[in-house]
Amino acid sequence: MRYDAIVLGLGGMGSAVAAHAARRGMRVLGLERFGPAHDRGASHGRTRIIRQAYFESPDYVPLARRAYALWDALETRTETVLRARTGGIFVGRPEMPVVAGTLASAQRWQLAHEVYDARELCRRFPALTPRADEIGVYEAVAGALFPEAGVHAHLAVAAADGAELRFGVQATGWDAGEHGVRVTLADGTRLEAERLALCAGPWFARIAPDLGIPLRIERNVQFWFAPRERAAVSPERLPIWCVERAGARMFYGFPDFGDGAKVAHHGSGVDADPDALVRTVRADEIAFAHAALSSFVPAAAGSFVRADPCMYALTPDERFVIGTHPRQPRVAVAGGFSGHGYKFAPVVGEIVAALLANDDPGVTIDLFAPGRFTLSS
């Protein structure tokens, strides 16, 4: 059988691509080397932050807004809870990027937000202990996504709309020409399609080496602790939060959704091999995370529960890679999500599906051009 599109990788992004391509009526084959909603890559760990006032750049806000609409539609169709509406607070001194960037996006796009000084932060959210010179930008529409549930939901609608999904299947190579694409599997099988989407997460640079993207894979660990005061850090009383302080990595966390309060640092500087990720978590790593949590949400910082490593696939500019392969017009790519991409999964799926259909994605994606690194070198 010749497919309209093959999707390599069915994690956070690939599952969404398969769903949106199938919804367009395309004959879709999705290939995944692991199982559905696996914990080998980046789209796992129970929770991910979703927000609209995007401190990285105001340019992401239109995509974030579209992602919200698509998450809500996916929730409705699958009758599954995919996000929690907790609100979000972004804390630091006024000049810190997490604060200044959040405000810049909110002001440019006229997003609803509030600014609190340290005293007001403590009054509104008694579990928080900001420093006296810190402020917080509050966004009511921010909250938490449940990534495993999101992947399962996208896979479910993809299958319902006719996509063929295969798991435990590893692709070893692909080639594209004037008349189509061909994917080779580890067992020697060759599969043919009109078009191909590369959504391989931490393996993205390996499956598309000709793009020349200097992708760095980084090991990052998520930690859960048993709250000292469970009621104080419930989703009804504690928003998701991000804190940035001079000379330190930003850290962020979530209320207790039933398996402990979660905290993690945004970035570690520790390189990783996606085929040999170190999954054992050291005592000093746990202590470092516990100290960060204690410094801002002491009510959450009880005994250690568990830790779960994941991987960031970092581009040099930490912007995504989304678009048509610059030398292979039948190939669309989505990778390099740099530790802040999962919230955009449904809109990335919509964009890449449009590219697979040789259609206008309807949004400007020049910011994420796949050829920007090789063309500038």
N, C-alpha and C positions, 0 to 999 in steps of 0.2 A: 504494500500500500504506500502511496506517495501522499504525504501530509501537506497541508497548507503551511504549517509551522511546527517546528520542534523547539521546545523550551528546555535548555540545559540548566538544571538546578530548580528545585521546587521548594526553596525556603521562603523567607519573607517576601522577596521580590518575585521570584519565579512562580510561586503559587498564584500571586496576583496577576502576573502576565498571562498565565494559562487561563485564569478565570475570565479575564477581559477579552482575550482572543477567542475563547470558546463562545462567549456571549455574542461576538460579532458573527458567529456562524462558521468560523474557520475550523477545519479539521486539525486538531491540536494533539501533539504527542508531547507529554512532559516526562523528563527523565531525571531521576534523583538517585544518587549513589547510596544514600542512607534511607531511613524510614521517614514517614510523614511527621512533620513538626519535630524533627530530631534536635539533639542538643550538641551537635558537632560543630556548629558554625556561629552565627550571630543572633539568630531570631529565637532565643529562648531565655528563660530566667523569670518567667511568671509575669513580669511587668516591664513596660517601657513608657517613658514620658511622652505625652502629646501636648502641644502648645501651638499658639498662633503668633504671639509676639516674639518673633524669632531673633534671638540675640546674635546669632551668627551673621545674619544679613537680612535686611528687609526684603530682598529679592525672593526669599523663600515663602513669603506670606501668601501669595496667591495659590501656590501649590498646597500649603497647609490648609487653607480654607477649603479647597477642593477635596483634600484628603478627609476632612471632617465629614463632608457630605457623603463621600463614598463609604466611610466606615459606618455611618448611620444606616445607609442603604443596605450594606452587607449584614448588619445586625438584624434589620427588619426581615430580610429575605431568609436568613438562616435561623431566626428566632434564638439567637445566641447573644449573650452579654460579651461584648468585645472591648468596652472601655468603661472606666469609672470616672464620674464627673466630680472630682475632688477639689478643683481649683489648683492653682500653683503659685508659689511665692519664690521670687528670684532675688537673692540677698547678697549684699556686699557694700563696700564703700561706693559712693556715687560714680567714681571714675572707672570702676571695674567693668570689664566687658559684659559680664552677665547682666549687670544692672543697666549700664549705658546702652548696650545693644538692644535689650528688651524694650527700653523706653523709645529708642529710635524707631524700631519696627512698629510699636504701638502708635506712636505719634504720626508716622508717615501714612499708615493705613487706617488711622482713626479707630483703632481697636480699643474696646472697653478695658480699662485698667485702673488701678488705684496705687498710690505710692504712700508707704507708711514709714515713719521713723522707727527707731528701735523700741521706743516706749510703746508706740501704737501696735507694733508687731507683737510684743509680749501680751498686750491686752487682748488682741483679737485671737491670737494663737498661743495660749499659755504654755504649751509644751516646748516652744522655741526659746532659745537663749542667744539672741544676736548680740554682737558687740555694740557698745554705745555709739560708735561712729558709723554704723551700718544702717542702710535703708533696705526696704523690700518693695519690689514691684509685684503686685498681685494681679493675676489674670484668672477670672472666674471660669473661663472655658477650658483652661488647662486641666490635665488629669492623667490617668494611667490607661495604657492599652495592655491587653493580655495577649502577648505575641503567639503563644502556642495555639490559643483559641482562634486567633486571626488567621494563622496558616491553615488550620483545619477547615475554617469557614471558606477560605478561598479555594482550597482543594475540593471541598464539597460542591460548590457551585460550578467549578470547572467541570467536574465529572457529570453533574446534573445536566450541563449544557453540551455534553458530548465529548469532552476531552478524554483521551486515553492517558492514564497516568501510570508510570512504571517506577517502582522503588527497588533499591538494591541493585541498580544498574549503573555502571560507570562508563562514561564516555572517555575515550583515549585520544580522540582527535576529530577534526572536521575540516571540510574544504568547501569552497563555494565557487561557483562559476556563473556563466551567463544564463544557464538554464535551470539552476537550482542549487541546493546545498546537500551535502552528504555528511552524516555523522557516523563515526566508527566506534563500536563498543569494545570493551575489554575482551569479549569472547570472539571478536572478529566480525560480528554482525554489522552490516552497513544499512543505515536508514536514510531515506531520501525525503526531501521536502522542498517546497517553494522558498521558504525562508527559515531563518534560525534566530533564536534569542539566546544570548549568553548571560546567565544570571547565576554565576557560580560562587558568589560570596567571597570568602577568603581565597578560593582557588581561581578567582577571576583572571588574574594576570597570567596564570599558568595555562588557562584554556584559551587565552587571547594574547599570546606573547608578541605577536606582530604589531600590537597597538603601542608597544613600548612604554606603557604606563609604569612609572616607578612606584608600584604599590608596596607599601610596608604593612606587614601583618603584626598586630600588637596584641599581646595577652592582657586581658582585663578581667578582674574577678568581681563578682557580685556577692554580697554578704547579707545574711539574715541573722537578726538577734531577737531573743525573746524580750519583749518590752518589760520594763520595770513597772509601768503603769499602762496597762493595755487600753483602758478606756480613753486615756489622754491622747493616744496615737491611733485611734480608730479612723477610718476613712471619713466619718461624719465630722470629725474634729480637727484632723490634720491634713493639710493639702500636700501634694507632691512639692518638693523643694529642691533648689539648687543654691549652693553657697560658693562664692569665689573670694579668696583672700590673697593679698600680695605675697608672692614668693611660694605659693602652694598650688597644687592642682585643684581644680574645681571638684567639689564632691556634691552628691545629690542623693535623694532618698524618697521613700514612699511610706505611707501609713501601713499599718498592719492589716493585710487582707485575709488573715487567718493562719499564715505560716510564718509570722514574725515581721518585724520592721526591716526593710531592706535599705542598704546603703552601698554606694560604690563611688570610686573616683573616676572622673572623666579623663581617661588616659593614664598610662602607666610608664611608658617609655621602654617597656620590655618587649623585645622582638619575639616572634613566635613562628614556628613552622606549622602550617595548618594540618599537616599529616602527623605531627608529633607534638601536639599541644600538651604542655605540662598541666595536668589536671589536679595534682596534689597541691594543696594550699598550705603554706607554712604558717607557723605560729606568729611570726612577726608581721605577716600580712594581715592576719586576723586582728592583731593588736592595733595596727595602723588604722584599719577601718573602724574599729571600736572607738579609738580616740577621736576620730573625726565625728562620728555619730554623737559621742558624749559631749562634744564641744558645741553642738547646735540643738540636738534633741535628746537631752539626758534621760528623759522618761522612756525613750526607746532602747537605750543602750544597756540591756541586760545581758544574759549569758548567750554565748555563741550557739547558733542553731545549725547553720550549714553555709557552704560557699559553692559557687558555680562559676567556673571560668568560661569566658566567651572570647571572641576575637573581633577586633576592629580591622577593617581593610582601609588603610589610610592613603589617600592621595596627597601629594606635596602641598596642595592648597586646601585640603580637606573639603573640597567640593566634590559632588558626585560625578560619575561618568555615565551619562545617558544619551543615547543617540544612535544614529546609523554608523556602522563601521566606515571610516573614511575611505577605505579602499575596497570594501565589499558591500555593495548596496543592498544585498539580500540578507545582511546580518545586522541585527540590532543588539545593542549592548546595554547592560545595566549593572554597574558595580562601583566599587570604591566608595561605599557609603559612610565611611569615616566616623563611625560611632554615633551618628545622629540621623540615620536614614529610615529606621523602621516605621516611624509614624507616617511616612509618605508612601508606604507600600501600595495602597490601592491606586493612588494617582500615578505612581511609576508604572504600575500594571496597565493602566489606561493608556498612558503615553506610548509604552513599548508595543502594546497591541495595535495601536494606530500605525506605528511605524511598520509593523509586520504586515499590515493590510495596505501598505503604501498610501496611507492617508495622512492628512494634516493632524498632528496631535492636539492642536487647538490652543497650545500654550507655548511660550518661548522657552527653549531649552538650551540656548546658546551658552549659558553659564556652565553647562555640564558637557560641552563638546568633547567627544572621545579623542579627537586629534590635537587637543590644545598643548599637550606636553611635547609630542614629537615635532609639531609645527613650530614650537618656540625654541627648540634646541638647535 
